[in-house]
Amino acid sequence: MKKIVYLGVIIGLMVSCAMQTELASRQGYLADHPTIDPKVRDAILAGKLCMGMTEDEVVASIGAPDRINRDTYQFGTRT
């Protein structure tokens, strides 16, 4: 039983640290770009997306993609 409690505490601490790192990264991006629209600024701080975001704003909000799917067909590459 104690092992489960300890495991839960450790996982909770790890998640909390990751969330703080993400928030600090978002705040750093916003500090470097003070002219961002308030609607987009709120979305970035919340880790959400909204219409009108640039690619850099999307990456600041939800992070870089783990992978990009590029399928190649006889007519070209679809991304």
PDB file of N, CA, C and O in Angstrom, chain B, residues numbered from 101:
ATOM      1  N   MET B 101       0.821  -1.194   0.000  1.00  0.00           N
ATOM      2  CA  MET B 101       0.000   0.000   0.000  1.00  0.00           C
ATOM      3  C   MET B 101       0.867   1.262   0.000  1.00  0.00           C
ATOM      4  O   MET B 101       0.577   2.226  -0.708  1.00  0.00           O
ATOM      5  N   LYS B 102       1.951   1.241   0.815  1.00  0.00           N
ATOM      6  CA  LYS B 102       2.832   2.398   0.884  1.00  0.00           C
ATOM      7  C   LYS B 102       3.499   2.654  -0.459  1.00  0.00           C
ATOM      8  O   LYS B 102       3.721   3.803  -0.840  1.00  0.00           O
ATOM      9  N   LYS B 103       3.822   1.565  -1.185  1.00  0.00           N
ATOM     10  CA  LYS B 103       4.477   1.719  -2.484  1.00  0.00           C
ATOM     11  C   LYS B 103       3.572   2.465  -3.456  1.00  0.00           C
ATOM     12  O   LYS B 103       4.040   3.293  -4.237  1.00  0.00           O
ATOM     13  N   ILE B 104       2.290   2.174  -3.407  1.00  0.00           N
ATOM     14  CA  ILE B 104       1.331   2.837  -4.299  1.00  0.00           C
ATOM     15  C   ILE B 104       1.235   4.322  -3.954  1.00  0.00           C
ATOM     16  O   ILE B 104       1.176   5.162  -4.852  1.00  0.00           O
ATOM     17  N   VAL B 105       1.221   4.647  -2.681  1.00  0.00           N
ATOM     18  CA  VAL B 105       1.157   6.047  -2.248  1.00  0.00           C
ATOM     19  C   VAL B 105       2.415   6.783  -2.693  1.00  0.00           C
ATOM     20  O   VAL B 105       2.330   7.890  -3.226  1.00  0.00           O
ATOM     21  N   TYR B 106       3.595   6.170  -2.476  1.00  0.00           N
ATOM     22  CA  TYR B 106       4.846   6.790  -2.890  1.00  0.00           C
ATOM     23  C   TYR B 106       4.889   6.996  -4.403  1.00  0.00           C
ATOM     24  O   TYR B 106       5.318   8.044  -4.886  1.00  0.00           O
ATOM     25  N   LEU B 107       4.443   5.996  -5.132  1.00  0.00           N
ATOM     26  CA  LEU B 107       4.410   6.091  -6.596  1.00  0.00           C
ATOM     27  C   LEU B 107       3.498   7.239  -7.031  1.00  0.00           C
ATOM     28  O   LEU B 107       3.836   7.995  -7.941  1.00  0.00           O
ATOM     29  N   GLY B 108       2.353   7.365  -6.383  1.00  0.00           N
ATOM     30  CA  GLY B 108       1.430   8.461  -6.703  1.00  0.00           C
ATOM     31  C   GLY B 108       2.041   9.816  -6.430  1.00  0.00           C
ATOM     32  O   GLY B 108       1.859  10.749  -7.212  1.00  0.00           O
ATOM     33  N   VAL B 109       2.763   9.937  -5.331  1.00  0.00           N
ATOM     34  CA  VAL B 109       3.410  11.205  -4.982  1.00  0.00           C
ATOM     35  C   VAL B 109       4.492  11.536  -6.011  1.00  0.00           C
ATOM     36  O   VAL B 109       4.597  12.678  -6.458  1.00  0.00           O
ATOM     37  N   ILE B 110       5.283  10.551  -6.381  1.00  0.00           N
ATOM     38  CA  ILE B 110       6.357  10.777  -7.357  1.00  0.00           C
ATOM     39  C   ILE B 110       5.776  11.199  -8.706  1.00  0.00           C
ATOM     40  O   ILE B 110       6.265  12.146  -9.322  1.00  0.00           O
ATOM     41  N   ILE B 111       4.749  10.512  -9.160  1.00  0.00           N
ATOM     42  CA  ILE B 111       4.119  10.866 -10.436  1.00  0.00           C
ATOM     43  C   ILE B 111       3.534  12.274 -10.360  1.00  0.00           C
ATOM     44  O   ILE B 111       3.669  13.052 -11.304  1.00  0.00           O
ATOM     45  N   GLY B 112       2.897  12.600  -9.263  1.00  0.00           N
ATOM     46  CA  GLY B 112       2.337  13.943  -9.088  1.00  0.00           C
ATOM     47  C   GLY B 112       3.404  15.025  -9.150  1.00  0.00           C
ATOM     48  O   GLY B 112       3.191  16.074  -9.757  1.00  0.00           O
ATOM     49  N   LEU B 113       4.543  14.779  -8.530  1.00  0.00           N
ATOM     50  CA  LEU B 113       5.636  15.747  -8.567  1.00  0.00           C
ATOM     51  C   LEU B 113       6.198  15.899  -9.981  1.00  0.00           C
ATOM     52  O   LEU B 113       6.514  17.009 -10.411  1.00  0.00           O
ATOM     53  N   MET B 114       6.319  14.795 -10.693  1.00  0.00           N
ATOM     54  CA  MET B 114       6.842  14.850 -12.057  1.00  0.00           C
ATOM     55  C   MET B 114       5.904  15.636 -12.965  1.00  0.00           C
ATOM     56  O   MET B 114       6.357  16.448 -13.772  1.00  0.00           O
ATOM     57  N   VAL B 115       4.625  15.404 -12.842  1.00  0.00           N
ATOM     58  CA  VAL B 115       3.640  16.120 -13.660  1.00  0.00           C
ATOM     59  C   VAL B 115       3.658  17.606 -13.314  1.00  0.00           C
ATOM     60  O   VAL B 115       3.593  18.455 -14.203  1.00  0.00           O
ATOM     61  N   SER B 116       3.745  17.912 -12.053  1.00  0.00           N
ATOM     62  CA  SER B 116       3.783  19.312 -11.625  1.00  0.00           C
ATOM     63  C   SER B 116       5.009  20.026 -12.184  1.00  0.00           C
ATOM     64  O   SER B 116       4.909  21.167 -12.635  1.00  0.00           O
ATOM     65  N   CYS B 117       6.155  19.370 -12.156  1.00  0.00           N
ATOM     66  CA  CYS B 117       7.382  19.973 -12.703  1.00  0.00           C
ATOM     67  C   CYS B 117       7.253  20.203 -14.203  1.00  0.00           C
ATOM     68  O   CYS B 117       7.662  21.246 -14.713  1.00  0.00           O
ATOM     69  N   ALA B 118       6.689  19.235 -14.906  1.00  0.00           N
ATOM     70  CA  ALA B 118       6.517  19.375 -16.357  1.00  0.00           C
ATOM     71  C   ALA B 118       5.576  20.528 -16.674  1.00  0.00           C
ATOM     72  O   ALA B 118       5.817  21.288 -17.611  1.00  0.00           O
ATOM     73  N   MET B 119       4.510  20.661 -15.901  1.00  0.00           N
ATOM     74  CA  MET B 119       3.554  21.737 -16.149  1.00  0.00           C
ATOM     75  C   MET B 119       4.197  23.095 -15.888  1.00  0.00           C
ATOM     76  O   MET B 119       3.937  24.049 -16.620  1.00  0.00           O
ATOM     77  N   GLN B 120       5.032  23.195 -14.856  1.00  0.00           N
ATOM     78  CA  GLN B 120       5.697  24.457 -14.550  1.00  0.00           C
ATOM     79  C   GLN B 120       6.675  24.828 -15.658  1.00  0.00           C
ATOM     80  O   GLN B 120       6.805  26.002 -16.005  1.00  0.00           O
ATOM     81  N   THR B 121       7.364  23.831 -16.216  1.00  0.00           N
ATOM     82  CA  THR B 121       8.302  24.080 -17.303  1.00  0.00           C
ATOM     83  C   THR B 121       7.566  24.579 -18.536  1.00  0.00           C
ATOM     84  O   THR B 121       8.013  25.522 -19.189  1.00  0.00           O
ATOM     85  N   GLU B 122       6.430  23.947 -18.862  1.00  0.00           N
ATOM     86  CA  GLU B 122       5.635  24.377 -20.014  1.00  0.00           C
ATOM     87  C   GLU B 122       5.120  25.801 -19.819  1.00  0.00           C
ATOM     88  O   GLU B 122       5.163  26.609 -20.746  1.00  0.00           O
ATOM     89  N   LEU B 123       4.639  26.107 -18.630  1.00  0.00           N
ATOM     90  CA  LEU B 123       4.118  27.452 -18.344  1.00  0.00           C
ATOM     91  C   LEU B 123       5.233  28.485 -18.456  1.00  0.00           C
ATOM     92  O   LEU B 123       5.021  29.564 -19.009  1.00  0.00           O
ATOM     93  N   ALA B 124       6.405  28.171 -17.943  1.00  0.00           N
ATOM     94  CA  ALA B 124       7.536  29.096 -18.027  1.00  0.00           C
ATOM     95  C   ALA B 124       7.927  29.336 -19.480  1.00  0.00           C
ATOM     96  O   ALA B 124       8.279  30.453 -19.860  1.00  0.00           O
ATOM     97  N   SER B 125       7.864  28.282 -20.289  1.00  0.00           N
ATOM     98  CA  SER B 125       8.186  28.415 -21.713  1.00  0.00           C
ATOM     99  C   SER B 125       7.170  29.313 -22.412  1.00  0.00           C
ATOM    100  O   SER B 125       7.544  30.158 -23.225  1.00  0.00           O
ATOM    101  N   ARG B 126       5.893  29.133 -22.101  1.00  0.00           N
ATOM    102  CA  ARG B 126       4.838  29.970 -22.697  1.00  0.00           C
ATOM    103  C   ARG B 126       5.001  31.425 -22.282  1.00  0.00           C
ATOM    104  O   ARG B 126       4.881  32.334 -23.103  1.00  0.00           O
ATOM    105  N   GLN B 127       5.275  31.636 -21.002  1.00  0.00           N
ATOM    106  CA  GLN B 127       5.450  33.003 -20.501  1.00  0.00           C
ATOM    107  C   GLN B 127       6.674  33.661 -21.136  1.00  0.00           C
ATOM    108  O   GLN B 127       6.655  34.858 -21.425  1.00  0.00           O
ATOM    109  N   GLY B 128       7.729  32.890 -21.353  1.00  0.00           N
ATOM    110  CA  GLY B 128       8.920  33.421 -22.008  1.00  0.00           C
ATOM    111  C   GLY B 128       8.634  33.849 -23.433  1.00  0.00           C
ATOM    112  O   GLY B 128       9.116  34.891 -23.880  1.00  0.00           O
ATOM    113  N   TYR B 129       7.844  33.043 -24.158  1.00  0.00           N
ATOM    114  CA  TYR B 129       7.472  33.402 -25.527  1.00  0.00           C
ATOM    115  C   TYR B 129       6.673  34.699 -25.527  1.00  0.00           C
ATOM    116  O   TYR B 129       6.916  35.580 -26.352  1.00  0.00           O
ATOM    117  N   LEU B 130       5.728  34.817 -24.612  1.00  0.00           N
ATOM    118  CA  LEU B 130       4.896  36.024 -24.551  1.00  0.00           C
ATOM    119  C   LEU B 130       5.712  37.247 -24.158  1.00  0.00           C
ATOM    120  O   LEU B 130       5.438  38.353 -24.625  1.00  0.00           O
ATOM    121  N   ALA B 131       6.711  37.055 -23.306  1.00  0.00           N
ATOM    122  CA  ALA B 131       7.570  38.181 -22.922  1.00  0.00           C
ATOM    123  C   ALA B 131       8.378  38.674 -24.115  1.00  0.00           C
ATOM    124  O   ALA B 131       8.656  39.867 -24.238  1.00  0.00           O
ATOM    125  N   ASP B 132       8.756  37.740 -24.997  1.00  0.00           N
ATOM    126  CA  ASP B 132       9.528  38.102 -26.191  1.00  0.00           C
ATOM    127  C   ASP B 132       8.658  38.698 -27.296  1.00  0.00           C
ATOM    128  O   ASP B 132       9.173  39.332 -28.217  1.00  0.00           O
ATOM    129  N   HIS B 133       7.349  38.499 -27.210  1.00  0.00           N
ATOM    130  CA  HIS B 133       6.411  38.980 -28.241  1.00  0.00           C
ATOM    131  C   HIS B 133       5.272  39.758 -27.577  1.00  0.00           C
ATOM    132  O   HIS B 133       4.153  39.251 -27.501  1.00  0.00           O
ATOM    133  N   PRO B 134       5.529  40.969 -27.098  1.00  0.00           N
ATOM    134  CA  PRO B 134       4.523  41.714 -26.332  1.00  0.00           C
ATOM    135  C   PRO B 134       3.342  42.232 -27.150  1.00  0.00           C
ATOM    136  O   PRO B 134       2.341  42.653 -26.571  1.00  0.00           O
ATOM    137  N   THR B 135       3.431  42.213 -28.483  1.00  0.00           N
ATOM    138  CA  THR B 135       2.349  42.775 -29.295  1.00  0.00           C
ATOM    139  C   THR B 135       1.320  41.735 -29.735  1.00  0.00           C
ATOM    140  O   THR B 135       0.490  42.025 -30.597  1.00  0.00           O
ATOM    141  N   ILE B 136       1.357  40.547 -29.171  1.00  0.00           N
ATOM    142  CA  ILE B 136       0.407  39.488 -29.549  1.00  0.00           C
ATOM    143  C   ILE B 136      -1.004  39.892 -29.129  1.00  0.00           C
ATOM    144  O   ILE B 136      -1.206  40.480 -28.066  1.00  0.00           O
ATOM    145  N   ASP B 137      -1.965  39.570 -29.973  1.00  0.00           N
ATOM    146  CA  ASP B 137      -3.377  39.827 -29.702  1.00  0.00           C
ATOM    147  C   ASP B 137      -3.763  39.219 -28.343  1.00  0.00           C
ATOM    148  O   ASP B 137      -3.341  38.102 -28.044  1.00  0.00           O
ATOM    149  N   PRO B 138      -4.541  39.912 -27.522  1.00  0.00           N
ATOM    150  CA  PRO B 138      -4.923  39.392 -26.201  1.00  0.00           C
ATOM    151  C   PRO B 138      -5.629  38.037 -26.247  1.00  0.00           C
ATOM    152  O   PRO B 138      -5.440  37.210 -25.355  1.00  0.00           O
ATOM    153  N   LYS B 139      -6.445  37.805 -27.284  1.00  0.00           N
ATOM    154  CA  LYS B 139      -7.137  36.519 -27.407  1.00  0.00           C
ATOM    155  C   LYS B 139      -6.130  35.385 -27.608  1.00  0.00           C
ATOM    156  O   LYS B 139      -6.262  34.313 -27.018  1.00  0.00           O
ATOM    157  N   VAL B 140      -5.131  35.634 -28.444  1.00  0.00           N
ATOM    158  CA  VAL B 140      -4.093  34.636 -28.709  1.00  0.00           C
ATOM    159  C   VAL B 140      -3.221  34.469 -27.469  1.00  0.00           C
ATOM    160  O   VAL B 140      -2.823  33.352 -27.141  1.00  0.00           O
ATOM    161  N   ARG B 141      -2.923  35.558 -26.783  1.00  0.00           N
ATOM    162  CA  ARG B 141      -2.123  35.507 -25.553  1.00  0.00           C
ATOM    163  C   ARG B 141      -2.790  34.612 -24.509  1.00  0.00           C
ATOM    164  O   ARG B 141      -2.125  33.785 -23.884  1.00  0.00           O
ATOM    165  N   ASP B 142      -4.094  34.773 -24.320  1.00  0.00           N
ATOM    166  CA  ASP B 142      -4.821  33.948 -23.346  1.00  0.00           C
ATOM    167  C   ASP B 142      -4.808  32.478 -23.756  1.00  0.00           C
ATOM    168  O   ASP B 142      -4.669  31.600 -22.905  1.00  0.00           O
ATOM    169  N   ALA B 143      -4.951  32.207 -25.047  1.00  0.00           N
ATOM    170  CA  ALA B 143      -4.931  30.829 -25.533  1.00  0.00           C
ATOM    171  C   ALA B 143      -3.560  30.191 -25.300  1.00  0.00           C
ATOM    172  O   ALA B 143      -3.481  29.032 -24.892  1.00  0.00           O
ATOM    173  N   ILE B 144      -2.498  30.922 -25.550  1.00  0.00           N
ATOM    174  CA  ILE B 144      -1.146  30.398 -25.330  1.00  0.00           C
ATOM    175  C   ILE B 144      -0.937  30.068 -23.858  1.00  0.00           C
ATOM    176  O   ILE B 144      -0.418  29.001 -23.529  1.00  0.00           O
ATOM    177  N   LEU B 145      -1.336  30.973 -22.971  1.00  0.00           N
ATOM    178  CA  LEU B 145      -1.177  30.721 -21.535  1.00  0.00           C
ATOM    179  C   LEU B 145      -1.968  29.501 -21.076  1.00  0.00           C
ATOM    180  O   LEU B 145      -1.545  28.786 -20.168  1.00  0.00           O
ATOM    181  N   ALA B 146      -3.125  29.264 -21.712  1.00  0.00           N
ATOM    182  CA  ALA B 146      -3.964  28.117 -21.354  1.00  0.00           C
ATOM    183  C   ALA B 146      -3.529  26.833 -22.047  1.00  0.00           C
ATOM    184  O   ALA B 146      -4.036  25.758 -21.728  1.00  0.00           O
ATOM    185  N   GLY B 147      -2.592  26.932 -22.995  1.00  0.00           N
ATOM    186  CA  GLY B 147      -2.153  25.743 -23.731  1.00  0.00           C
ATOM    187  C   GLY B 147      -3.189  25.275 -24.736  1.00  0.00           C
ATOM    188  O   GLY B 147      -3.301  24.082 -25.015  1.00  0.00           O
ATOM    189  N   LYS B 148      -3.948  26.226 -25.282  1.00  0.00           N
ATOM    190  CA  LYS B 148      -5.003  25.907 -26.243  1.00  0.00           C
ATOM    191  C   LYS B 148      -4.723  26.592 -27.571  1.00  0.00           C
ATOM    192  O   LYS B 148      -3.807  27.407 -27.679  1.00  0.00           O
ATOM    193  N   LEU B 149      -5.514  26.258 -28.574  1.00  0.00           N
ATOM    194  CA  LEU B 149      -5.378  26.851 -29.899  1.00  0.00           C
ATOM    195  C   LEU B 149      -6.578  27.740 -30.194  1.00  0.00           C
ATOM    196  O   LEU B 149      -7.665  27.540 -29.653  1.00  0.00           O
ATOM    197  N   CYS B 150      -6.359  28.733 -31.067  1.00  0.00           N
ATOM    198  CA  CYS B 150      -7.468  29.563 -31.526  1.00  0.00           C
ATOM    199  C   CYS B 150      -7.205  29.969 -32.971  1.00  0.00           C
ATOM    200  O   CYS B 150      -6.071  29.931 -33.448  1.00  0.00           O
ATOM    201  N   MET B 151      -8.257  30.350 -33.646  1.00  0.00           N
ATOM    202  CA  MET B 151      -8.136  30.772 -35.039  1.00  0.00           C
ATOM    203  C   MET B 151      -7.241  31.999 -35.132  1.00  0.00           C
ATOM    204  O   MET B 151      -7.292  32.882 -34.276  1.00  0.00           O
ATOM    205  N   GLY B 152      -6.428  32.048 -36.168  1.00  0.00           N
ATOM    206  CA  GLY B 152      -5.589  33.197 -36.415  1.00  0.00           C
ATOM    207  C   GLY B 152      -4.183  33.089 -35.841  1.00  0.00           C
ATOM    208  O   GLY B 152      -3.378  34.005 -36.006  1.00  0.00           O
ATOM    209  N   MET B 153      -3.876  31.986 -35.170  1.00  0.00           N
ATOM    210  CA  MET B 153      -2.537  31.814 -34.612  1.00  0.00           C
ATOM    211  C   MET B 153      -1.536  31.534 -35.726  1.00  0.00           C
ATOM    212  O   MET B 153      -1.850  30.862 -36.709  1.00  0.00           O
ATOM    213  N   THR B 154      -0.320  32.062 -35.554  1.00  0.00           N
ATOM    214  CA  THR B 154       0.753  31.718 -36.483  1.00  0.00           C
ATOM    215  C   THR B 154       1.331  30.362 -36.069  1.00  0.00           C
ATOM    216  O   THR B 154       1.013  29.838 -35.002  1.00  0.00           O
ATOM    217  N   GLU B 155       2.179  29.810 -36.928  1.00  0.00           N
ATOM    218  CA  GLU B 155       2.803  28.524 -36.613  1.00  0.00           C
ATOM    219  C   GLU B 155       3.631  28.616 -35.329  1.00  0.00           C
ATOM    220  O   GLU B 155       3.604  27.699 -34.508  1.00  0.00           O
ATOM    221  N   ASP B 156       4.359  29.708 -35.154  1.00  0.00           N
ATOM    222  CA  ASP B 156       5.163  29.892 -33.939  1.00  0.00           C
ATOM    223  C   ASP B 156       4.297  29.975 -32.690  1.00  0.00           C
ATOM    224  O   ASP B 156       4.671  29.459 -31.636  1.00  0.00           O
ATOM    225  N   GLU B 157       3.144  30.622 -32.804  1.00  0.00           N
ATOM    226  CA  GLU B 157       2.233  30.728 -31.660  1.00  0.00           C
ATOM    227  C   GLU B 157       1.650  29.363 -31.298  1.00  0.00           C
ATOM    228  O   GLU B 157       1.465  29.056 -30.121  1.00  0.00           O
ATOM    229  N   VAL B 158       1.365  28.554 -32.301  1.00  0.00           N
ATOM    230  CA  VAL B 158       0.859  27.199 -32.046  1.00  0.00           C
ATOM    231  C   VAL B 158       1.914  26.376 -31.312  1.00  0.00           C
ATOM    232  O   VAL B 158       1.604  25.690 -30.338  1.00  0.00           O
ATOM    233  N   VAL B 159       3.153  26.447 -31.777  1.00  0.00           N
ATOM    234  CA  VAL B 159       4.235  25.704 -31.118  1.00  0.00           C
ATOM    235  C   VAL B 159       4.435  26.198 -29.690  1.00  0.00           C
ATOM    236  O   VAL B 159       4.683  25.396 -28.789  1.00  0.00           O
ATOM    237  N   ALA B 160       4.330  27.504 -29.471  1.00  0.00           N
ATOM    238  CA  ALA B 160       4.460  28.051 -28.120  1.00  0.00           C
ATOM    239  C   ALA B 160       3.333  27.560 -27.223  1.00  0.00           C
ATOM    240  O   ALA B 160       3.536  27.359 -26.026  1.00  0.00           O
ATOM    241  N   SER B 161       2.148  27.366 -27.791  1.00  0.00           N
ATOM    242  CA  SER B 161       0.985  26.968 -27.015  1.00  0.00           C
ATOM    243  C   SER B 161       0.971  25.480 -26.683  1.00  0.00           C
ATOM    244  O   SER B 161       0.784  25.109 -25.524  1.00  0.00           O
ATOM    245  N   ILE B 162       1.165  24.626 -27.679  1.00  0.00           N
ATOM    246  CA  ILE B 162       1.027  23.183 -27.448  1.00  0.00           C
ATOM    247  C   ILE B 162       2.312  22.399 -27.671  1.00  0.00           C
ATOM    248  O   ILE B 162       2.338  21.186 -27.463  1.00  0.00           O
ATOM    249  N   GLY B 163       3.376  23.073 -28.091  1.00  0.00           N
ATOM    250  CA  GLY B 163       4.646  22.391 -28.289  1.00  0.00           C
ATOM    251  C   GLY B 163       4.832  21.940 -29.730  1.00  0.00           C
ATOM    252  O   GLY B 163       3.906  21.971 -30.541  1.00  0.00           O
ATOM    253  N   ALA B 164       6.047  21.526 -30.020  1.00  0.00           N
ATOM    254  CA  ALA B 164       6.385  21.052 -31.363  1.00  0.00           C
ATOM    255  C   ALA B 164       5.803  19.655 -31.574  1.00  0.00           C
ATOM    256  O   ALA B 164       5.646  18.898 -30.616  1.00  0.00           O
ATOM    257  N   PRO B 165       5.484  19.314 -32.814  1.00  0.00           N
ATOM    258  CA  PRO B 165       4.927  17.979 -33.069  1.00  0.00           C
ATOM    259  C   PRO B 165       5.969  16.891 -32.842  1.00  0.00           C
ATOM    260  O   PRO B 165       7.162  17.108 -33.053  1.00  0.00           O
ATOM    261  N   ASP B 166       5.511  15.725 -32.412  1.00  0.00           N
ATOM    262  CA  ASP B 166       6.404  14.578 -32.237  1.00  0.00           C
ATOM    263  C   ASP B 166       6.833  14.025 -33.592  1.00  0.00           C
ATOM    264  O   ASP B 166       7.959  13.558 -33.763  1.00  0.00           O
ATOM    265  N   ARG B 167       5.920  14.086 -34.541  1.00  0.00           N
ATOM    266  CA  ARG B 167       6.225  13.622 -35.893  1.00  0.00           C
ATOM    267  C   ARG B 167       5.334  14.365 -36.872  1.00  0.00           C
ATOM    268  O   ARG B 167       4.296  14.910 -36.496  1.00  0.00           O
ATOM    269  N   ILE B 168       5.751  14.383 -38.136  1.00  0.00           N
ATOM    270  CA  ILE B 168       4.964  14.997 -39.193  1.00  0.00           C
ATOM    271  C   ILE B 168       4.719  13.922 -40.245  1.00  0.00           C
ATOM    272  O   ILE B 168       5.664  13.324 -40.760  1.00  0.00           O
ATOM    273  N   ASN B 169       3.468  13.680 -40.558  1.00  0.00           N
ATOM    274  CA  ASN B 169       3.106  12.664 -41.534  1.00  0.00           C
ATOM    275  C   ASN B 169       3.233  13.244 -42.938  1.00  0.00           C
ATOM    276  O   ASN B 169       2.548  14.205 -43.288  1.00  0.00           O
ATOM    277  N   ARG B 170       4.111  12.653 -43.733  1.00  0.00           N
ATOM    278  CA  ARG B 170       4.274  13.073 -45.123  1.00  0.00           C
ATOM    279  C   ARG B 170       4.081  11.851 -46.007  1.00  0.00           C
ATOM    280  O   ARG B 170       4.982  11.024 -46.145  1.00  0.00           O
ATOM    281  N   ASP B 171       2.922  11.746 -46.592  1.00  0.00           N
ATOM    282  CA  ASP B 171       2.623  10.631 -47.490  1.00  0.00           C
ATOM    283  C   ASP B 171       2.981  11.015 -48.914  1.00  0.00           C
ATOM    284  O   ASP B 171       2.677  12.121 -49.362  1.00  0.00           O
ATOM    285  N   THR B 172       3.628  10.101 -49.624  1.00  0.00           N
ATOM    286  CA  THR B 172       4.006  10.359 -51.008  1.00  0.00           C
ATOM    287  C   THR B 172       3.117   9.528 -51.926  1.00  0.00           C
ATOM    288  O   THR B 172       2.983   8.316 -51.756  1.00  0.00           O
ATOM    289  N   TYR B 173       2.521  10.193 -52.888  1.00  0.00           N
ATOM    290  CA  TYR B 173       1.665   9.549 -53.884  1.00  0.00           C
ATOM    291  C   TYR B 173       2.259   9.815 -55.251  1.00  0.00           C
ATOM    292  O   TYR B 173       3.255  10.530 -55.364  1.00  0.00           O
ATOM    293  N   GLN B 174       1.673   9.259 -56.278  1.00  0.00           N
ATOM    294  CA  GLN B 174       2.217   9.442 -57.613  1.00  0.00           C
ATOM    295  C   GLN B 174       2.104  10.897 -58.080  1.00  0.00           C
ATOM    296  O   GLN B 174       2.805  11.300 -59.007  1.00  0.00           O
ATOM    297  N   PHE B 175       1.238  11.680 -57.455  1.00  0.00           N
ATOM    298  CA  PHE B 175       1.060  13.081 -57.828  1.00  0.00           C
ATOM    299  C   PHE B 175       1.839  14.040 -56.958  1.00  0.00           C
ATOM    300  O   PHE B 175       1.783  15.252 -57.167  1.00  0.00           O
ATOM    301  N   GLY B 176       2.567  13.516 -55.980  1.00  0.00           N
ATOM    302  CA  GLY B 176       3.364  14.387 -55.115  1.00  0.00           C
ATOM    303  C   GLY B 176       3.270  13.993 -53.656  1.00  0.00           C
ATOM    304  O   GLY B 176       2.750  12.931 -53.315  1.00  0.00           O
ATOM    305  N   THR B 177       3.773  14.854 -52.811  1.00  0.00           N
ATOM    306  CA  THR B 177       3.806  14.601 -51.368  1.00  0.00           C
ATOM    307  C   THR B 177       2.706  15.403 -50.690  1.00  0.00           C
ATOM    308  O   THR B 177       2.522  16.589 -50.966  1.00  0.00           O
ATOM    309  N   ARG B 178       1.987  14.747 -49.810  1.00  0.00           N
ATOM    310  CA  ARG B 178       0.919  15.393 -49.044  1.00  0.00           C
ATOM    311  C   ARG B 178       1.376  15.509 -47.606  1.00  0.00           C
ATOM    312  O   ARG B 178       1.764  14.514 -46.995  1.00  0.00           O
ATOM    313  N   THR B 179       1.336  16.718 -47.056  1.00  0.00           N
ATOM    314  CA  THR B 179       1.736  16.894 -45.660  1.00  0.00           C
ATOM    315  C   THR B 179       0.555  17.277 -44.818  1.00  0.00           C
ATOM    316  O   THR B 179       0.694  17.470 -43.611  1.00  0.00           O
TER     317      THR B 179
END
